[in-house]
Amino acid sequence: MEITWRWFGHNDKITLPMLRQIGVEGIVTALHDVPLGEVWTREQIRSLREYIESYGLRWSVVESLPVTETIKYGGPDRDQQIETYKKSLRNLAAEGIHTVCYNFMPVLDWARTDLLHPNADGTFNLFFSYAEFAYFDIYILKRNGAREEWSRTAIPSPAGEKRDILAEVDALARTMTPEREHELVENIVIKTQGFVSGNFREDDEAPLEKFRQFLDLYEGIDKAQLRANMKYFLEAIMPVCEECDINMCVHPDDPPIEILGLPRIVRTAEDIRWFLNAVPNPHNGLTFCAGSLSAGAYNDVVAMAREFAPRTHFVHLRSCHIFPNGDFTEASHLGGRADLVELCKIFESLSPSPLPSRSGEGCAQLSNDSVALPLHGGAGRRPLPFRVDHGKTMLGDETRGYNAGYSFLGRMYALAQMQGVLATLHHS
Ligand code: DNO
């Protein structure tokens, strides 16, 4: 596999020369400054690509070319938005970028309640508490019907433990402080979304109001309708993907549960099977995000990797630990329920790593000519890119103002672990 790293562009405090020092070969990034729904022009793409290449790296994956809400809920201007999307795809391909990650999650991209959850060893991880999330929904967002919905929700937990979530939420309400309420809004609406989704920004003055407006757009959109909209989108762009050899890879819903009354359709093996079969074109593929999938107690991540590897175009290595009550935290890359060693075996067997980088000589050895690179079994021309996804926050990462989950030392540590796993696989 190709070792990649998510880099947030010129403003990222983690620089490209830093990434070269730690064995990164390819960059995962996006034109973060282009407003949602506008075409990514060739000039803009070229300028960023050349900047990346000037540091001896290559732009391997786009994460994300955002699918706007109107495409997801099927708004009146969706065809126009799909045309815009196609133009951006053509421009990316013309600049040599052929792997595009996106998601089909309505309104909210990924969700966590705690961004600095302390571990016993002094490090921090991202954490999701159902009770706090339900508190946000019922007491802060005050979404119509939320209380009733949560009363019917069976929280998925490893041992099927029953949980009275409303009793927990009401207990929380008795001890809640304005500071923690503020923090929950920041964590759920701003800090996890601002740098990835384009729907929300750090300087939004009334984020909750905006949030409610987005939710309203999905009035009457159920799972079947969202699936139909995803199929519509994929069928519309596939001819361009074929013509330009673009691999699309949808990111699973994170966490893989239905939230806020919104349908979510990339949560389980059945969901993934559905969208792969609904549009059975090899360019329609998956971002195998082991972290997102392992947060679902019902997901057997290794079995899913075995089944979906041939249609996987991008891999996120991360693992979650689910507590007996269903809450989850992001685990060490060598722990948790995702079994990343086994996943590396599965994906590496499809797309063996280029040996020069394994011998420690780094990316300078790799050419930008994709033909010279090893084959990725599925698409047959490119190595399968992987990135370590989020990492722990450790050793001072917390003071550096990095995007939530995207620490430097924590991710570097995880990358070193994964490089060790890959080297061991090669050796044996
Ligand atoms: C969070 C990320 C997601 C992902 C998008 C892809 O850390 O994994 O924001 O980039 O869902 O579109």
Residues whose N, C-alpha, C, O or C-beta is under 5 A from the ligand:
A	BS01	DNO	S64 C101 Y102 N103 D109 W110 V196 H251
